[in-house]
Amino acid sequence: MFDVIIVGGGPTGMMLAAELRLHDVTVLILEKDDAPSTQVRSLGLHVRSIELLDQRGLLDRFLAHGTQYRIGGYFAGIDSPWPDDLDTAHGYILGIPQPVTDRLLTEHAAALGADIRRSSTVVALTQHDSGVEVRLADDTSLRARFLVGCDGGRSAVRRLAGIGFPGEPATIEWLLGEMELTAPAETVAAVTAAVRQTQRGFGAGPSTDGRYRVVVPAEGVAEDRTTPPTLEEFSAQLHRHAGTDFGAHSPRWLSRFGNATRLAERYRVGRVLLAGDAAHVHPPLGGQGLNLGIQDAANLGWKLAAEVRGWAPTTLLDTYEAERRPVADDVLNLTRVQSELTLTEPGPQAVRRLMTELMTIPEVNRRLIEKITAIGIRYDLGDPSPVVGRRLRDVRLTHGRLYERMRDGRGLLLDPAGELDATGWSDRVDHLVDGSAELDAAAVLLRPDGHVAWRGDAAAGLHRALTRWFGEATG
């Protein structure tokens, strides 16, 4: 019997597995595909995901395979400057193809001891008082104390657990693929720039191995989006919107996606939980999907580990849904707005012109970038302090950096004066007597996901926060 079975071996599942393994939780990942996907559906990582990777000591591996960008245009493709005053030590977008992100997170989870099994399709699940039993397509049965569905927008776990997935079906569809083009690079660039003046859902840019990543509006919404488009369909839509198909040939992969927007009614039913696209789907505008899943995993991992290890306060696991579902709801609303702004009708275009004007105001531009990059999130922890509930950026300490002290996924009491005591929680929380000129607080208690659980200087308030988030003191 495993502690946790994760269904789905994408970035959300692998990040979650790694977070659990930091706490010696036994983890089995079941992935239905027999090999990693080569589809480049995501092109980069946003600031908050970059910070989480840095907190776990992974960032250098990702930086070695990516490119840092400080460019705007992430909100509905509206040209805007990258803000200079973002509250982060990582003020950039990391351009990195999803297959590379998948591989690096898989390597990380495996190195920490996660058991990864491919060609494993879940067809049934049954909950018991002490665990969950899943049956696979080959009639194998497996048991775990908890089951987490990280198996995408068509999640089998969500369906089998009876969790509703309300929202809006797709009304617009795009074709996406990676292929070779015979047209000269300058021609592709010029035609693409011209088309995008009025059709923001069009794009053709260099990918890997001399290929191009091409996206174009589809003729309509397919009845079965699991069936990929043909090259002929792709070529016809390119001709329709650009007057040429650029000599498209030899596709590596072709797919389709739409603007369906849905949010799971619940993130937890008993011992079954959802994370990533299994809990929320939305158009890819702003590039938030993969990032949202990674951030779900960082929030859930330590809480589920605490439940498994036996020190979780009674309501800790329920704070996962309480915190992350509103974040997903906000992302869905943001992508709804961006979807409207890409339409070519006069009404949406008028709103787009207004938004373009408003985004010349630095405060507006920064606020939208904070939303897209997820550094503006503040969980409501019942404390009026604007710091409590927010993640803390990587600050320089007298000795090193803050994120260097968060590698093990434990809580952290940053206590510059060394006058506080967290001895009873030393098996779950590190006590760091160090200071920072960048920290406007006497002391702060950080959760393993980097969010501030408490700030102040009074031992009584600290001990209440420690008990709330890390259980009763021991010893």
One Martini backbone bead per residue (centre of mass of N, CA, C, O) as a GRO file, in nm:
protein
  475
    1MET     BB    1   0.095   0.037   0.024
    2PHE     BB    2   0.045   0.361  -0.039
    3ASP     BB    3   0.024   0.683   0.036
    4VAL     BB    4   0.044   0.790  -0.278
    5ILE     BB    5  -0.152   0.839  -0.569
    6ILE     BB    6  -0.068   0.947  -0.898
    7VAL     BB    7  -0.257   1.073  -1.170
    8GLY     BB    8  -0.022   1.176  -1.367
    9GLY     BB    9   0.293   1.269  -1.560
   10GLY     BB   10   0.315   1.560  -1.537
   11PRO     BB   11   0.410   1.850  -1.390
   12THR     BB   12   0.218   1.825  -1.151
   13GLY     BB   13   0.278   1.533  -1.062
   14MET     BB   14   0.588   1.566  -1.028
   15MET     BB   15   0.587   1.795  -0.825
   16LEU     BB   16   0.421   1.650  -0.611
   17ALA     BB   17   0.604   1.408  -0.568
   18ALA     BB   18   0.849   1.568  -0.470
   19GLU     BB   19   0.716   1.704  -0.226
   20LEU     BB   20   0.652   1.434  -0.081
   21ARG     BB   21   0.947   1.314  -0.073
   22LEU     BB   22   1.062   1.527   0.130
   23HIS     BB   23   0.863   1.349   0.352
   24ASP     BB   24   0.865   1.031   0.301
   25VAL     BB   25   0.654   0.972   0.086
   26THR     BB   26   0.486   0.732  -0.075
   27VAL     BB   27   0.507   0.715  -0.442
   28LEU     BB   28   0.271   0.679  -0.717
   29ILE     BB   29   0.291   0.699  -1.073
   30LEU     BB   30   0.025   0.717  -1.315
   31GLU     BB   31   0.069   0.662  -1.671
   32LYS     BB   32  -0.085   0.607  -1.976
   33ASP     BB   33   0.156   0.667  -2.124
   34ASP     BB   34   0.455   0.523  -2.273
   35ALA     BB   35   0.550   0.827  -2.333
   36PRO     BB   36   0.665   1.118  -2.367
   37SER     BB   37   0.578   1.413  -2.473
   38THR     BB   38   0.646   1.633  -2.769
   39GLN     BB   39   0.458   1.856  -2.703
   40VAL     BB   40   0.446   2.221  -2.733
   41ARG     BB   41   0.220   2.373  -2.522
   42SER     BB   42   0.453   2.505  -2.361
   43LEU     BB   43   0.694   2.798  -2.334
   44GLY     BB   44   0.682   2.867  -2.009
   45LEU     BB   45   0.786   3.048  -1.710
   46HIS     BB   46   0.686   3.199  -1.435
   47VAL     BB   47   0.780   3.358  -1.159
   48ARG     BB   48   0.659   3.167  -0.941
   49SER     BB   49   0.780   2.907  -1.056
   50ILE     BB   50   1.072   2.999  -1.038
   51GLU     BB   51   1.075   3.030  -0.731
   52LEU     BB   52   1.009   2.735  -0.661
   53LEU     BB   53   1.261   2.617  -0.794
   54ASP     BB   54   1.458   2.773  -0.614
   55GLN     BB   55   1.359   2.655  -0.338
   56ARG     BB   56   1.453   2.350  -0.459
   57GLY     BB   57   1.725   2.372  -0.643
   58LEU     BB   58   1.638   2.386  -0.981
   59LEU     BB   59   1.698   2.641  -1.157
   60ASP     BB   60   1.969   2.586  -1.304
   61ARG     BB   61   1.856   2.362  -1.489
   62PHE     BB   62   1.656   2.551  -1.639
   63LEU     BB   63   1.846   2.780  -1.733
   64ALA     BB   64   2.019   2.587  -1.922
   65HIS     BB   65   1.734   2.552  -2.120
   66GLY     BB   66   1.682   2.864  -2.127
   67THR     BB   67   1.516   3.191  -2.170
   68GLN     BB   68   1.536   3.523  -2.090
   69TYR     BB   69   1.252   3.748  -2.043
   70ARG     BB   70   1.175   4.121  -2.083
   71ILE     BB   71   0.859   4.111  -2.185
   72GLY     BB   72   0.568   4.187  -2.303
   73GLY     BB   73   0.232   4.075  -2.397
   74TYR     BB   74   0.066   3.871  -2.190
   75PHE     BB   75  -0.189   4.053  -2.231
   76ALA     BB   76  -0.348   3.974  -2.513
   77GLY     BB   77  -0.091   4.088  -2.679
   78ILE     BB   78  -0.025   4.355  -2.548
   79ASP     BB   79   0.177   4.604  -2.576
   80SER     BB   80   0.430   4.603  -2.313
   81PRO     BB   81   0.618   4.667  -2.058
   82TRP     BB   82   0.839   4.559  -1.842
   83PRO     BB   83   0.848   4.572  -1.520
   84ASP     BB   84   1.080   4.715  -1.277
   85ASP     BB   85   0.886   4.670  -0.987
   86LEU     BB   86   0.895   4.386  -0.911
   87ASP     BB   87   0.841   4.149  -0.641
   88THR     BB   88   1.147   4.027  -0.737
   89ALA     BB   89   1.443   3.829  -0.822
   90HIS     BB   90   1.263   3.722  -1.096
   91GLY     BB   91   1.239   3.940  -1.368
   92TYR     BB   92   1.111   3.689  -1.562
   93ILE     BB   93   1.087   3.488  -1.841
   94LEU     BB   94   1.100   3.135  -1.912
   95GLY     BB   95   1.208   2.994  -2.196
   96ILE     BB   96   1.051   2.663  -2.223
   97PRO     BB   97   0.986   2.365  -2.319
   98GLN     BB   98   0.778   2.130  -2.200
   99PRO     BB   99   0.952   1.869  -2.236
  100VAL     BB  100   1.175   1.981  -2.050
  101THR     BB  101   1.011   2.023  -1.798
  102ASP     BB  102   0.919   1.733  -1.772
  103ARG     BB  103   1.199   1.602  -1.750
  104LEU     BB  104   1.309   1.755  -1.499
  105LEU     BB  105   1.077   1.670  -1.305
  106THR     BB  106   1.112   1.367  -1.338
  107GLU     BB  107   1.402   1.351  -1.236
  108HIS     BB  108   1.341   1.468  -0.959
  109ALA     BB  109   1.136   1.257  -0.860
  110ALA     BB  110   1.318   1.006  -0.902
  111ALA     BB  111   1.557   1.098  -0.717
  112LEU     BB  112   1.350   1.095  -0.459
  113GLY     BB  113   1.167   0.806  -0.512
  114ALA     BB  114   0.966   0.785  -0.726
  115ASP     BB  115   0.711   0.589  -0.868
  116ILE     BB  116   0.711   0.515  -1.223
  117ARG     BB  117   0.420   0.433  -1.432
  118ARG     BB  118   0.352   0.322  -1.737
  119SER     BB  119   0.083   0.212  -1.899
  120SER     BB  120  -0.145   0.337  -1.678
  121THR     BB  121  -0.493   0.282  -1.654
  122VAL     BB  122  -0.761   0.424  -1.505
  123VAL     BB  123  -1.108   0.274  -1.438
  124ALA     BB  124  -1.117   0.264  -1.112
  125LEU     BB  125  -1.270   0.359  -0.788
  126THR     BB  126  -1.231   0.315  -0.420
  127GLN     BB  127  -1.348   0.408  -0.111
  128HIS     BB  128  -1.214   0.412   0.216
  129ASP     BB  129  -1.141   0.481   0.536
  130SER     BB  130  -0.806   0.419   0.471
  131GLY     BB  131  -0.862   0.450   0.144
  132VAL     BB  132  -0.762   0.373  -0.201
  133GLU     BB  133  -0.888   0.201  -0.490
  134VAL     BB  134  -0.737   0.091  -0.795
  135ARG     BB  135  -0.817   0.021  -1.137
  136LEU     BB  136  -0.683  -0.122  -1.414
  137ALA     BB  137  -0.689  -0.223  -1.741
  138ASP     BB  138  -0.527  -0.499  -1.643
  139ASP     BB  139  -0.669  -0.559  -1.346
  140THR     BB  140  -0.517  -0.401  -1.154
  141SER     BB  141  -0.459  -0.344  -0.803
  142LEU     BB  142  -0.447  -0.046  -0.592
  143ARG     BB  143  -0.317   0.114  -0.291
  144ALA     BB  144  -0.406   0.410  -0.089
  145ARG     BB  145  -0.452   0.678   0.118
  146PHE     BB  146  -0.415   0.857  -0.147
  147LEU     BB  147  -0.563   1.047  -0.427
  148VAL     BB  148  -0.433   1.214  -0.730
  149GLY     BB  149  -0.554   1.419  -0.986
  150CYS     BB  150  -0.323   1.481  -1.283
  151ASP     BB  151  -0.514   1.410  -1.570
  152GLY     BB  152  -0.650   1.650  -1.676
  153GLY     BB  153  -0.931   1.770  -1.842
  154ARG     BB  154  -1.010   1.438  -1.878
  155SER     BB  155  -1.045   1.327  -1.599
  156ALA     BB  156  -1.089   1.024  -1.447
  157VAL     BB  157  -1.091   1.094  -1.147
  158ARG     BB  158  -1.314   1.303  -1.151
  159ARG     BB  159  -1.531   1.116  -1.265
  160LEU     BB  160  -1.508   0.879  -1.052
  161ALA     BB  161  -1.564   1.090  -0.805
  162GLY     BB  162  -1.808   1.291  -0.890
  163ILE     BB  163  -1.697   1.564  -1.009
  164GLY     BB  164  -1.778   1.854  -1.106
  165PHE     BB  165  -1.748   2.060  -1.441
  166PRO     BB  166  -1.818   2.356  -1.471
  167GLY     BB  167  -1.908   2.568  -1.763
  168GLU     BB  168  -1.764   2.641  -2.078
  169PRO     BB  169  -1.767   2.568  -2.383
  170ALA     BB  170  -1.640   2.561  -2.681
  171THR     BB  171  -1.633   2.835  -2.943
  172ILE     BB  172  -1.324   2.812  -2.995
  173GLU     BB  173  -1.059   2.721  -3.232
  174TRP     BB  174  -0.728   2.577  -3.252
  175LEU     BB  175  -0.433   2.522  -3.431
  176LEU     BB  176  -0.153   2.304  -3.345
  177GLY     BB  177   0.204   2.300  -3.445
  178GLU     BB  178   0.490   2.110  -3.578
  179MET     BB  179   0.691   2.232  -3.856
  180GLU     BB  180   0.775   2.267  -4.184
  181LEU     BB  181   0.911   2.540  -4.386
  182THR     BB  182   0.984   2.685  -4.709
  183ALA     BB  183   0.975   2.956  -4.635
  184PRO     BB  184   1.118   3.227  -4.563
  185ALA     BB  185   1.175   3.374  -4.267
  186GLU     BB  186   1.097   3.668  -4.352
  187THR     BB  187   0.818   3.591  -4.459
  188VAL     BB  188   0.695   3.471  -4.206
  189ALA     BB  189   0.730   3.724  -4.030
  190ALA     BB  190   0.573   3.929  -4.205
  191VAL     BB  191   0.302   3.782  -4.225
  192THR     BB  192   0.250   3.745  -3.926
  193ALA     BB  193   0.248   4.047  -3.849
  194ALA     BB  194   0.010   4.122  -4.032
  195VAL     BB  195  -0.209   3.929  -3.921
  196ARG     BB  196  -0.179   4.025  -3.610
  197GLN     BB  197  -0.327   4.296  -3.635
  198THR     BB  198  -0.622   4.121  -3.636
  199GLN     BB  199  -0.501   3.816  -3.559
  200ARG     BB  200  -0.413   3.686  -3.247
  201GLY     BB  201  -0.461   3.363  -3.330
  202PHE     BB  202  -0.179   3.401  -3.477
  203GLY     BB  203   0.121   3.189  -3.554
  204ALA     BB  204   0.489   3.193  -3.649
  205GLY     BB  205   0.763   3.017  -3.503
  206PRO     BB  206   1.045   2.919  -3.396
  207SER     BB  207   1.179   2.619  -3.281
  208THR     BB  208   1.302   2.310  -3.358
  209ASP     BB  209   1.501   2.183  -3.594
  210GLY     BB  210   1.378   2.406  -3.807
  211ARG     BB  211   1.111   2.450  -3.695
  212TYR     BB  212   0.760   2.532  -3.647
  213ARG     BB  213   0.530   2.716  -3.457
  214VAL     BB  214   0.178   2.675  -3.518
  215VAL     BB  215  -0.107   2.905  -3.521
  216VAL     BB  216  -0.467   2.862  -3.597
  217PRO     BB  217  -0.769   2.912  -3.678
  218ALA     BB  218  -1.044   2.741  -3.694
  219GLU     BB  219  -1.341   2.678  -3.853
  220GLY     BB  220  -1.422   2.514  -3.590
  221VAL     BB  221  -1.574   2.291  -3.365
  222ALA     BB  222  -1.495   1.996  -3.267
  223GLU     BB  223  -1.640   1.708  -3.157
  224ASP     BB  224  -1.333   1.577  -3.146
  225ARG     BB  225  -1.041   1.684  -2.983
  226THR     BB  226  -0.868   1.410  -2.991
  227THR     BB  227  -0.859   1.470  -3.292
  228PRO     BB  228  -0.639   1.548  -3.502
  229PRO     BB  229  -0.532   1.731  -3.738
  230THR     BB  230  -0.462   1.786  -4.053
  231LEU     BB  231  -0.257   1.919  -4.281
  232GLU     BB  232  -0.483   2.013  -4.470
  233GLU     BB  233  -0.634   2.179  -4.259
  234PHE     BB  234  -0.403   2.364  -4.190
  235SER     BB  235  -0.350   2.478  -4.475
  236ALA     BB  236  -0.631   2.603  -4.517
  237GLN     BB  237  -0.613   2.807  -4.275
  238LEU     BB  238  -0.364   2.956  -4.371
  239HIS     BB  239  -0.484   3.059  -4.634
  240ARG     BB  240  -0.724   3.212  -4.510
  241HIS     BB  241  -0.535   3.413  -4.319
  242ALA     BB  242  -0.247   3.442  -4.515
  243GLY     BB  243  -0.242   3.322  -4.824
  244THR     BB  244  -0.063   3.088  -4.689
  245ASP     BB  245   0.141   2.784  -4.594
  246PHE     BB  246   0.462   2.807  -4.626
  247GLY     BB  247   0.515   2.505  -4.701
  248ALA     BB  248   0.389   2.289  -4.534
  249HIS     BB  249   0.563   2.013  -4.358
  250SER     BB  250   0.650   1.767  -4.163
  251PRO     BB  251   0.502   1.692  -3.902
  252ARG     BB  252   0.540   1.618  -3.566
  253TRP     BB  253   0.272   1.773  -3.465
  254LEU     BB  254  -0.090   1.775  -3.398
  255SER     BB  255  -0.344   2.008  -3.274
  256ARG     BB  256  -0.612   2.106  -3.044
  257PHE     BB  257  -0.780   2.406  -2.915
  258GLY     BB  258  -0.976   2.583  -2.672
  259ASN     BB  259  -1.215   2.799  -2.470
  260ALA     BB  260  -1.262   2.631  -2.246
  261THR     BB  261  -1.432   2.682  -1.914
  262ARG     BB  262  -1.335   2.516  -1.607
  263LEU     BB  263  -1.452   2.419  -1.265
  264ALA     BB  264  -1.428   2.250  -0.998
  265GLU     BB  265  -1.639   2.204  -0.737
  266ARG     BB  266  -1.403   2.023  -0.625
  267TYR     BB  267  -1.080   1.916  -0.471
  268ARG     BB  268  -1.240   1.726  -0.257
  269VAL     BB  269  -1.305   1.364  -0.184
  270GLY     BB  270  -1.185   1.276   0.078
  271ARG     BB  271  -0.910   1.086  -0.065
  272VAL     BB  272  -0.968   1.278  -0.312
  273LEU     BB  273  -0.777   1.471  -0.548
  274LEU     BB  274  -0.704   1.781  -0.722
  275ALA     BB  275  -0.488   1.889  -1.002
  276GLY     BB  276  -0.472   2.109  -1.224
  277ASP     BB  277  -0.649   2.032  -1.509
  278ALA     BB  278  -0.849   1.858  -1.338
  279ALA     BB  279  -0.959   2.144  -1.197
  280HIS     BB  280  -0.871   2.324  -1.464
  281VAL     BB  281  -0.986   2.509  -1.754
  282HIS     BB  282  -0.829   2.706  -2.023
  283PRO     BB  283  -0.706   2.923  -2.200
  284PRO     BB  284  -0.360   2.997  -2.301
  285LEU     BB  285  -0.369   3.279  -2.223
  286GLY     BB  286  -0.060   3.379  -2.071
  287GLY     BB  287   0.061   3.097  -1.978
  288GLN     BB  288  -0.086   2.946  -1.699
  289GLY     BB  289  -0.140   2.639  -1.679
  290LEU     BB  290   0.126   2.499  -1.589
  291ASN     BB  291   0.178   2.694  -1.354
  292LEU     BB  292  -0.078   2.635  -1.189
  293GLY     BB  293  -0.004   2.337  -1.134
  294ILE     BB  294   0.263   2.376  -0.985
  295GLN     BB  295   0.128   2.553  -0.759
  296ASP     BB  296  -0.060   2.342  -0.655
  297ALA     BB  297   0.159   2.139  -0.565
  298ALA     BB  298   0.299   2.328  -0.356
  299ASN     BB  299   0.045   2.349  -0.173
  300LEU     BB  300  -0.025   2.037  -0.134
  301GLY     BB  301   0.222   1.868  -0.053
  302TRP     BB  302   0.271   1.946   0.255
  303LYS     BB  303  -0.021   1.884   0.350
  304LEU     BB  304  -0.033   1.584   0.271
  305ALA     BB  305   0.217   1.501   0.427
  306ALA     BB  306   0.108   1.579   0.706
  307GLU     BB  307  -0.124   1.375   0.701
  308VAL     BB  308   0.051   1.121   0.667
  309ARG     BB  309   0.254   1.186   0.921
  310GLY     BB  310   0.045   1.313   1.163
  311TRP     BB  311   0.069   1.663   1.200
  312ALA     BB  312  -0.193   1.767   1.104
  313PRO     BB  313  -0.418   1.972   1.120
  314THR     BB  314  -0.748   1.929   1.075
  315THR     BB  315  -0.771   2.174   0.830
  316LEU     BB  316  -0.530   2.177   0.633
  317LEU     BB  317  -0.625   2.024   0.370
  318ASP     BB  318  -0.865   2.230   0.314
  319THR     BB  319  -0.679   2.477   0.228
  320TYR     BB  320  -0.630   2.404  -0.059
  321GLU     BB  321  -0.907   2.481  -0.176
  322ALA     BB  322  -0.940   2.761  -0.037
  323GLU     BB  323  -0.687   2.877  -0.201
  324ARG     BB  324  -0.687   2.758  -0.510
  325ARG     BB  325  -0.969   2.803  -0.631
  326PRO     BB  326  -0.968   3.118  -0.645
  327VAL     BB  327  -0.725   3.132  -0.832
  328ALA     BB  328  -0.852   2.984  -1.071
  329ASP     BB  329  -1.093   3.172  -1.105
  330ASP     BB  330  -0.918   3.418  -1.181
  331VAL     BB  331  -0.788   3.293  -1.430
  332LEU     BB  332  -1.047   3.244  -1.587
  333ASN     BB  333  -1.126   3.541  -1.605
  334LEU     BB  334  -0.868   3.640  -1.748
  335THR     BB  335  -0.908   3.457  -2.005
  336ARG     BB  336  -1.178   3.564  -2.088
  337VAL     BB  337  -1.085   3.848  -2.149
  338GLN     BB  338  -0.866   3.775  -2.357
  339SER     BB  339  -1.051   3.636  -2.557
  340GLU     BB  340  -1.219   3.884  -2.628
  341LEU     BB  341  -0.959   4.059  -2.727
  342THR     BB  342  -0.918   3.861  -2.994
  343LEU     BB  343  -1.147   3.958  -3.134
  344THR     BB  344  -1.273   4.112  -3.451
  345GLU     BB  345  -1.486   4.267  -3.347
  346PRO     BB  346  -1.571   4.585  -3.266
  347GLY     BB  347  -1.613   4.560  -2.962
  348PRO     BB  348  -1.349   4.415  -2.871
  349GLN     BB  349  -1.162   4.625  -3.015
  350ALA     BB  350  -1.245   4.865  -2.839
  351VAL     BB  351  -1.148   4.741  -2.571
  352ARG     BB  352  -0.857   4.700  -2.660
  353ARG     BB  353  -0.790   5.000  -2.698
  354LEU     BB  354  -0.841   5.074  -2.404
  355MET     BB  355  -0.638   4.879  -2.273
  356THR     BB  356  -0.390   4.992  -2.416
  357GLU     BB  357  -0.412   5.266  -2.275
  358LEU     BB  358  -0.413   5.171  -1.974
  359MET     BB  359  -0.123   5.017  -1.999
  360THR     BB  360   0.043   5.294  -1.977
  361ILE     BB  361  -0.012   5.251  -1.686
  362PRO     BB  362   0.197   5.118  -1.465
  363GLU     BB  363  -0.005   4.999  -1.253
  364VAL     BB  364  -0.169   4.830  -1.454
  365ASN     BB  365   0.056   4.663  -1.579
  366ARG     BB  366   0.159   4.538  -1.314
  367ARG     BB  367  -0.102   4.401  -1.220
  368LEU     BB  368  -0.128   4.206  -1.463
  369ILE     BB  369   0.148   4.068  -1.427
  370GLU     BB  370   0.095   3.965  -1.139
  371LYS     BB  371  -0.129   3.778  -1.225
  372ILE     BB  372   0.013   3.603  -1.442
  373THR     BB  373   0.274   3.538  -1.244
  374ALA     BB  374   0.153   3.505  -0.930
  375ILE     BB  375   0.268   3.746  -0.722
  376GLY     BB  376  -0.031   3.866  -0.623
  377ILE     BB  377  -0.090   3.654  -0.422
  378ARG     BB  378  -0.339   3.635  -0.145
  379TYR     BB  379  -0.406   3.473   0.125
  380ASP     BB  380  -0.668   3.419   0.354
  381LEU     BB  381  -0.557   3.417   0.707
  382GLY     BB  382  -0.692   3.649   0.904
  383ASP     BB  383  -0.477   3.881   0.841
  384PRO     BB  384  -0.430   4.226   0.785
  385SER     BB  385  -0.167   4.188   0.686
  386PRO     BB  386  -0.020   4.228   0.368
  387VAL     BB  387   0.189   3.987   0.408
  388VAL     BB  388  -0.006   3.791   0.494
  389GLY     BB  389  -0.028   3.530   0.237
  390ARG     BB  390   0.223   3.597   0.103
  391ARG     BB  391   0.488   3.578  -0.075
  392LEU     BB  392   0.838   3.563  -0.044
  393ARG     BB  393   1.093   3.686  -0.156
  394ASP     BB  394   1.424   3.677  -0.244
  395VAL     BB  395   1.632   3.747   0.012
  396ARG     BB  396   1.896   3.900   0.150
  397LEU     BB  397   2.125   3.786   0.367
  398THR     BB  398   2.390   3.779   0.561
  399HIS     BB  399   2.371   3.456   0.477
  400GLY     BB  400   2.275   3.468   0.185
  401ARG     BB  401   1.966   3.317   0.091
  402LEU     BB  402   1.650   3.231   0.141
  403TYR     BB  403   1.600   2.995  -0.075
  404GLU     BB  404   1.845   2.821   0.031
  405ARG     BB  405   1.658   2.751   0.308
  406MET     BB  406   1.413   2.570   0.126
  407ARG     BB  407   1.486   2.277   0.009
  408ASP     BB  408   1.313   2.070   0.223
  409GLY     BB  409   1.008   2.169   0.275
  410ARG     BB  410   1.001   2.356   0.519
  411GLY     BB  411   0.965   2.545   0.761
  412LEU     BB  412   1.030   2.911   0.842
  413LEU     BB  413   1.211   3.094   1.085
  414LEU     BB  414   1.270   3.440   1.067
  415ASP     BB  415   1.517   3.560   1.319
  416PRO     BB  416   1.715   3.820   1.365
  417ALA     BB  417   1.730   3.839   1.697
  418GLY     BB  418   1.688   3.554   1.850
  419GLU     BB  419   1.398   3.565   2.050
  420LEU     BB  420   1.277   3.301   1.950
  421ASP     BB  421   1.061   2.995   1.973
  422ALA     BB  422   1.060   2.646   1.798
  423THR     BB  423   1.125   2.369   1.936
  424GLY     BB  424   0.846   2.201   1.915
  425TRP     BB  425   0.902   2.228   1.568
  426SER     BB  426   1.190   2.114   1.463
  427ASP     BB  427   1.070   1.874   1.270
  428ARG     BB  428   0.921   2.120   1.069
  429VAL     BB  429   1.104   2.374   1.165
  430ASP     BB  430   1.314   2.629   1.085
  431HIS     BB  431   1.566   2.822   1.264
  432LEU     BB  432   1.658   3.152   1.157
  433VAL     BB  433   1.938   3.350   1.247
  434ASP     BB  434   1.858   3.621   1.045
  435GLY     BB  435   1.902   3.896   0.816
  436SER     BB  436   1.735   4.183   0.637
  437ALA     BB  437   1.711   4.483   0.466
  438GLU     BB  438   1.441   4.376   0.296
  439LEU     BB  439   1.297   4.332   0.581
  440ASP     BB  440   0.971   4.444   0.713
  441ALA     BB  441   1.044   4.269   0.995
  442ALA     BB  442   1.109   4.107   1.280
  443ALA     BB  443   0.937   3.842   1.188
  444VAL     BB  444   0.899   3.521   1.007
  445LEU     BB  445   0.660   3.277   0.889
  446LEU     BB  446   0.713   3.003   0.675
  447ARG     BB  447   0.599   2.814   0.454
  448PRO     BB  448   0.688   2.569   0.226
  449ASP     BB  449   0.558   2.767  -0.015
  450GLY     BB  450   0.646   3.080   0.091
  451HIS     BB  451   0.425   3.170   0.277
  452VAL     BB  452   0.299   3.390   0.504
  453ALA     BB  453   0.186   3.312   0.842
  454TRP     BB  454   0.377   3.526   1.001
  455ARG     BB  455   0.417   3.844   1.187
  456GLY     BB  456   0.664   3.959   1.432
  457ASP     BB  457   0.750   3.938   1.816
  458ALA     BB  458   0.544   3.738   1.948
  459ALA     BB  459   0.523   3.432   2.092
  460ALA     BB  460   0.218   3.380   2.096
  461GLY     BB  461   0.162   3.426   1.792
  462LEU     BB  462   0.359   3.216   1.690
  463HIS     BB  463   0.237   2.962   1.831
  464ARG     BB  464  -0.033   2.979   1.688
  465ALA     BB  465   0.081   2.950   1.400
  466LEU     BB  466   0.227   2.682   1.437
  467THR     BB  467  -0.029   2.520   1.514
  468ARG     BB  468  -0.201   2.581   1.263
  469TRP     BB  469   0.033   2.468   1.043
  470PHE     BB  470   0.214   2.234   1.243
  471GLY     BB  471   0.089   2.178   1.501
  472GLU     BB  472   0.185   2.032   1.769
  473ALA     BB  473   0.391   2.026   2.007
  474THR     BB  474   0.702   1.876   2.096
  475GLY     BB  475   0.875   1.792   2.394
   0.00000   0.00000   0.00000
